Each structure stands twice: as structure tokens, then as C-alpha cells.
């Protein structure tokens, strides 16, 4: 289960110690002018990995240099890649982390509450005067292979379609909360007025079980019983555009929509705002908090903005990570 926010003041760094290691994604949306300023800062080590395979050696070098904090300059996808590469290296004993939001989507930073234009200098200052926010990522493990991923937002079904539409919004110049709102609005329109052949309505074949007992998630009678329209799992506490898709649930949270009945879709604004009612479950909207989700998917899923292959996966809470914020 997730941990609540913490406001812990940090001890100052020892004199002469390497303070911050920066993972810099030069392809991120807001990073054009950042890189040239980093090398001039004292006590900063910069890694600019060109591909994911370069991340593990960079993190090993940071550990060898004794960095107190890893600052990740990029969007949600860059954070996902760093966490995934670092899981085998750090396990449950990560250094402090900081996010410098420089990507097209920065949902994690919305949750953490750091400034949109936070700098490495600000991170260094926060090491002695700031707070820490504790968050657990979710870990997605391939049950038919050996791979695992770490991130904060998992989606499947129409969520995958929405991410593709969100990329179109990005190309039109909408980012962060604006892109989320635009994509959600377009999806609701398609689902309300389309037919069940519409990609926004037909859903994806999947089986979902929760908890150690692998309990089947309830399924209402509407639509194809082998399909669900929408799946969202996350460990974030606050979401872009002020959304509250999990109502008051905490920790590893799950929300699933069985079938896009129009009477249910009409309540989407209320559901997104946190409305909860027994009526929802009886009409195919299922919410729960759990310590394990098992999902067998016939189509791709999305983790922090990127698509990954169909398959059989489990989702569990990852290690408690300490994020530095002002």
C-alpha cells in the first residue's frame, strides 16, 4: 500500500561530497536550454543516456560517486525508465529523487507539487531546506517472462486509445493538464455517439484478479463478458486537471469500466471528480485498493505514456521512494 505524504527536513550535504546526479533526457520537451547550464554547477554529475541500455551504467556511476539525490530531467516516461533501470541496482534502498519536469506529460510532478520550472540549483537548496514526499511506484512484472517495469500510471483498453489521441493533442501544442482534458473530452464524445464497433467503445479481452487470493474482479452483464472497456491503476495521490478517478482510495488503486453504457458515460464528469456510489459497481464501474493486480491482456497496455506488449502481468507496489520538493 502507498505511504502518505511526508514533510521531513533534510540534513545538509557533507562538504565536498557529490550532491546531485542528473539524468538528462535531451529529447524531452523542455530541455533545450537546460543541459548547458548544468555542467557549471558545483557538485553536479550529469548523465545523458542516448538509449535505455545506457541508464544502468549511469546509475551505477552515480552510486559509486555517492550521490545523495538523483534528479531526473524529463517527463513521466523518463522517470519510468530510470526507475526500471534502477530497481535491480537499488532495490529498497534508493537515494533521494527529484523530478525536473521537462516532458510532454508530467503527471508525477503534479502529484509531488514541485514547481514546473524547477532547477537543479533548486534541488540542491531543497536538500537542506526542503521536504520529502514519499511515493511507491507500481511494479509491472511479466508472469510469462522475466521482465519488470516501474512507473506510476498503468492503463489498458480505451486508455491506450486515449494516449494515442493525447499524442495528437501534443502535436497541436497542448501539454499536461490541457492535453488530458482535451483527450478525455474527445473520448467521451466518441463513446457516447459511436457504435460498439468504434475503437472507443468495443473494449479489450482481459481477465483481472486482485489480491493474494487472486479474486476475480466482479463483472456486470452488459457487453461482451470477456472484454472490459477501460482499466486504470496508479499509486499517485493527485492527478492532472484535478481529477479524482479513485475517489478516496489510497495506495495501489484500480478502477475498471466493464462496458460503455451511455447512462454510465453521462456520469464520467462526476466519476472523474471523485463521486462514489454503490450505483457505480452495479452498473459496471469497479474501484478498489489492493496489494496485487493480476491482468491477462489481449492488447497492449500503457505505462506512463508508452505502450508495452499484450501479455500476462502482475502489478504490485514498489519500494518507498523519497522525492525532494521545495
Secondary structure, 3 states (H helix, E strand, C coil): CCCCCCCCCCCCCCCCCCCEEEEECCCCCCCCCCHHHHCCCCCEEEECCCCCHHHHHHHHHHHHCCCCEEEEEECHHHHHHHHHHHHHHHCCCCCEEEEEECCCCCHHHHHHCCCCCCCHHHHHHHHHHCEEEEEEEEEEEECCCCCEEEECEEEEEHHHHHHHHHHHHHHCCCCHHHHHHHHHHHHHHHHHHCCCCCCCCCCEEEEEEECCCCEECCCCCCCCCCEECEEEEECCCCCHHHCCCCCCCCCCEEEEECCCCHHHHCCHHHHHCCCCCHHHHHCCEEEEECCCEEEEECCCEEECCEEECCEEEEEEEEEEEEEEEC
